[in-house]
Amino acid sequence: MEGVIDAVTRDLLTRTPGFDWVVTEFVRVVDARLPPRVFYKHCPELEADTPPATPSGVPVTLQLLGSDPSALAANARQALRLGATGIDLNFGCPAKLVNRHDGGASLLRDPRRVHAAVAAVHEAVGDAIPVTAKIRLGFSDRRLALACALATQDAGARRLVVHGRTRDEGYRPPAHWEWIGRIRQRLAIPVVANGDIWTLEDYWKARTLSGCRDVMLGRGALADPRLAARIRHWQVTGERLPATPWQARAAILAEFAATQRRGLPERVVVSLLKQWLNHMRQGDAEAGRRFQALKRITQLDALLEGLAAPTDETALTSQPLDA
Ligand SMILES: Cc1cc2nc3c(=O)[nH]c(=O)nc-3n(C[C@H](O)[C@H](O)[C@H](O)COP(=O)(O)O)c2cc1C
């Protein structure tokens, strides 16, 4: 997820079993072949001598976003040369800036363009590595949902993730899991359900309504960093673990900050930490309380102290510590 899930976050999220693969933030392709440093920035995992994976061994797929088939092909070749073992194409991004420049979900208005983009990348990398795609249900309505999904398959995609909303629906609930099921029924490649999976119950409903074997977690994985592990535990044992307790979340945030501060300015780390805490507010009252109490803090150590404080002590920090 762009601006949110970088290599440090991927590492932290995959330390407990649950994720089968993860995807980088999108690499924006306009018209030129990008230099290696852009790929390494988005996917530092490429710098190892082994296939790109998180430290715990979960494979990392590189995502490209663009609309020009030949530029996408050139960058896919570049990614392959640098060691990518999978290329995912983003046709889901709803951002106005991206769509105005004819990227992301804007291609869903014309399935032929989706086909051309996937086919160009598939031809560029051959069968050396899989090409996969991610779509929404359409741009402003769902009329072309199936046609776009079929276009990815016909052009050589080996797997399709479907976010169960149109571009115009943004992130407004609900995600239409039953629509993902309609697409799955017509495709031969694996279809993965995505959108609004925050809890074990959501996971179950998304699977049941879509009929998909696999789901993709977005914001839900940030809200509860152990959601994938809880899903896996439920699958394996039948036992439903409760939502991850605050102290475990705080420990993950502390480790995130400790790693990020080695490479980034303090103010950037503060803002990234608050961003993740903000995501944790969904479904976790304690994270919500801490966010309110700590949101004006600008010093990293003060913020970390506020996160680590025992639950009944955070009331004390509701005054900005460094004001
Ligand atoms: C801040 C933000 C950044 C995102 N960046 C990407 C991205 O780079 N690539 C991508 O495929 N999807 C991206 N997404 C979409 C998510 O992967 C996911 O499809 C969407 O949020 C719906 O799933 P969710 O309800 O589980 O979050 C992003 C979403 C958000 C909120």
PDBQT file of the ligand as one rigid body, heavy atoms in Angstrom, charges set to zero:
ROOT
HETATM    1  C1  LIG A 401      -3.257   4.417   1.705  1.00  0.00    +0.000 C 
HETATM    2  C2  LIG A 401      -3.537   3.299   0.738  1.00  0.00    +0.000 A 
HETATM    3  C3  LIG A 401      -2.577   2.965  -0.197  1.00  0.00    +0.000 A 
HETATM    4  C4  LIG A 401      -2.806   1.916  -1.102  1.00  0.00    +0.000 A 
HETATM    5  N1  LIG A 401      -1.822   1.597  -2.002  1.00  0.00    +0.000 NA
HETATM    6  C5  LIG A 401      -2.003   0.530  -2.830  1.00  0.00    +0.000 A 
HETATM    7  C6  LIG A 401      -0.972   0.115  -3.725  1.00  0.00    +0.000 A 
HETATM    8  O1  LIG A 401       0.112   0.704  -3.806  1.00  0.00    +0.000 OA
HETATM    9  N2  LIG A 401      -1.230  -0.972  -4.502  1.00  0.00    +0.000 N 
HETATM   10  C7  LIG A 401      -2.420  -1.659  -4.439  1.00  0.00    +0.000 A 
HETATM   11  O2  LIG A 401      -2.606  -2.648  -5.153  1.00  0.00    +0.000 OA
HETATM   12  N3  LIG A 401      -3.405  -1.274  -3.620  1.00  0.00    +0.000 NA
HETATM   13  C8  LIG A 401      -3.221  -0.211  -2.806  1.00  0.00    +0.000 A 
HETATM   14  N4  LIG A 401      -4.226   0.161  -1.961  1.00  0.00    +0.000 N 
HETATM   15  C9  LIG A 401      -5.495  -0.578  -1.974  1.00  0.00    +0.000 C 
HETATM   16  C10 LIG A 401      -5.450  -1.754  -0.998  1.00  0.00    +0.000 C 
HETATM   17  O3  LIG A 401      -4.475  -2.689  -1.405  1.00  0.00    +0.000 OA
HETATM   18  C11 LIG A 401      -6.807  -2.477  -0.972  1.00  0.00    +0.000 C 
HETATM   19  O4  LIG A 401      -7.108  -2.955  -2.263  1.00  0.00    +0.000 OA
HETATM   20  C12 LIG A 401      -7.934  -1.574  -0.523  1.00  0.00    +0.000 C 
HETATM   21  O5  LIG A 401      -7.551  -0.776   0.570  1.00  0.00    +0.000 OA
HETATM   22  C13 LIG A 401      -9.160  -2.416  -0.129  1.00  0.00    +0.000 C 
HETATM   23  O6  LIG A 401      -8.811  -3.398   0.801  1.00  0.00    +0.000 OA
HETATM   24  P1  LIG A 401      -8.994  -3.149   2.380  1.00  0.00    +0.000 P 
HETATM   25  O7  LIG A 401     -10.447  -2.777   2.593  1.00  0.00    +0.000 OA
HETATM   26  O8  LIG A 401      -8.595  -4.473   2.974  1.00  0.00    +0.000 OA
HETATM   27  O9  LIG A 401      -8.094  -2.025   2.758  1.00  0.00    +0.000 OA
HETATM   28  C14 LIG A 401      -4.031   1.201  -1.067  1.00  0.00    +0.000 A 
HETATM   29  C15 LIG A 401      -5.000   1.562  -0.115  1.00  0.00    +0.000 A 
HETATM   30  C16 LIG A 401      -4.773   2.579   0.774  1.00  0.00    +0.000 A 
HETATM   31  C17 LIG A 401      -5.840   2.925   1.780  1.00  0.00    +0.000 C 
ENDROOT
TORSDOF 0
